[in-house]
Amino acid sequence: MKPAEVFKQMKKDPYFLLKDYLLDMIFLGSLVFALTFLRSELKLELHPAYLFALVLAIPSGWLVAAFLHKAGHENVSKGPVNKIIGEFVGHFVGYGFHNFILVHTLHHLYSDHKYDPVSPRGMSFLRYLVSPNKYMIKNTKEFLRDTHTETKNYESILSLQSFIFHTNMVLRLAAWFMIFGLTLVVLFYL
């Protein structure tokens, strides 16, 4: 499904994100379960080569962000390659490709207005720096509430979506931790 279609579906179907999050949770739970049996012990090992990894992590982070942004605009390629890259880097950053599409589309549609999830409007630099996700989630939820006001029990749907969203973030981090080990994950996410 193309990024623009994903956003349309989020607006049209109040259960779209919930279904999407549940599919992610099943995939991530299965992955973590499988990795638990494939990797029996996790160690914190420090090697001088990890300093090189830390130096590479900074431009790699920029590259991941660039690919996520390009995939969100369907500029990587026209077709399944765009979706595959978007999903991969979306999982890598922790919150998933469809969440990026939602937040980024809202940012383009409502720049520095009520529903802009990344607007630092009314905040000091330090306040925005230490908790951008808090305001991103708050503004996105406000948009979803206002969009789905006609849906009975939408607050319950939103609460369940929120719980599963945060569970999936933990599962994604656990999966990367189990694949790369504690040291490389810590170095990368620093």
N, C-alpha and C positions, 0 to 999 in steps of 0.2 A: 504494500500500500504506500502510495506517495506521501511525503510529509504534509502537503496541503490537505490531502484526503484524511490523514490521521487527525488533524485539527478539526476538520468538519465533523468527523465521527464523534470526537470528544464533545462537541457542542450539541450534536443531535441525539446521541445515546448516553443517558446518564450513567449507564452501567459499563461504558466502554473502558474507562480507566480501571475499574474494578476487575473486569475480565482480563485486561492486559496485565495488571499486577499479579493476578492469580496464576496466569500462565508463566510469568517470570518467576514467581515463587516456586512453582512446580519444577521448572528447569533448574533454578539455582539450588533448590533443596536436593534435587537428584544429583547435581554436580558435586555439591559439598559432601553428600553421602558417599558417592563413588570415590572422591578424592580421599576421604577418610580411610578407605581400605587400601588405596594405592600408595599412600604416603603414611608410613607408620610412626615416624618421629620427626619432630620439628625442632631445629636447633638455632640458636643465635650464634652465628659465626661471623667474626670480623676479619676481613682480609684487606690488605692494602688496595687490592683491585676494586673494592667497594667505593673507595674515594673517587675513582674514575667513573663508577656507576652513578654516583651522586652528581658529578659534573654533567654527565649525559642526561640525567633525569630532568633537568631544567628545560633544555630545548625539546626533550621528548614530551614534556607536559604541554609545551606550546604546540607541538605537532598534533598531539591528541586533540587539543582544543580546536585547532584549525580544521582537522578532519571532521570533528563533530559539527562544527559550524557549516562547513561545506556540505556535508551530508544532509543537514537540516534544511538547506536550500536546494537540495538535490543537484549539487554542482560537482559531485565526485564522478558520477556517471548517470546515465539514464537507464535505470533498470535495477536488477537484483544486486549488483555490486554496490550501489549506493546504500541500499538497505543493509547489506551485510557489514559494510564498514561502519555505518551509523550505529548498528546494534553493538558491534564490538567495542567501539570507542565509548558508546553510551554506558555499556557495562563497566568499562575501565574507569570512567569517572565516578561511577557509583550510583547514579540516579536513572540511568537508562535513556535510550534514544527517544522514546515517545514523550517522556517528561521534558527532555530538552526541546522537542518540537513545540510542546504546549507553552513552555516558558518563553522560548525565543519568539514564537509567533505573537504572543501577548505583548512582548516587548516592542515588536515592530508595529503592531496595531495601536498600542496605547502608550507610546513613548512618553515618559515623565508625566503620566496621568494616573488615574485611580487604579487601573488594573496592571500597570507596568510592574512586573515582579522583580525587576533588577534596578529600579530607580532608587537612587540614594536621596531622593527628595525629602527634605525635612530632617535629615540625619547628619550628625558630624561624621567626618571621615573615619574616626576611630570606631564609632558605633557601627557604621556600615561594614568596616573591615572585619570586625570580630564576629558578626552574625548575619552575613548576607542571606544565608539559607532560611533563617527565621522569617525575614520579610518576603522572600521569594515565595515561600509556602503560604504565608498569610495572604498575600495579594492574589495568588493563584486560586486559593480556596474561595476567596471573595468572588472572583470571576465565575468559578464553577457554581457557587451557590446562586448567584444572580442569573446565570444561564439556565439552571435547572430548577427554578422556583416552582414550576408546575408539577415537579415529580414528588409524589408522596414519599415521605420518609427519606428525603435526600440527605438530611443530616446524618442519618445512620449509614447510608452509602458512603458519604464523605469520611466519616469516622473509620469505617472499615478500610477504605482506600488508603487513608493516612497510616493506619496500623501496618497494612501490607507493604506500603511504600517503604516505611522505615525498616521493616523486617527484611525486605529485599536489599536494602543498602547494606545491612549487616551480612546477609548471605553473599553478596558480591564481594565484600571485603574479605570474608572468610575464604571464598573460593580463590581469590588472588593470593591470599596468605598461604593457602595450602599448595598452590602451584609454584610460587616463587620463594616462599619461606619468609620468616619474620624480617630478617635484615634487609633484603631487597625491597620488600613492601614498605617498610619504614623509610628507607632511603628514598624511594620513589615518591611517596606521599608527603614527605617533608617538603 
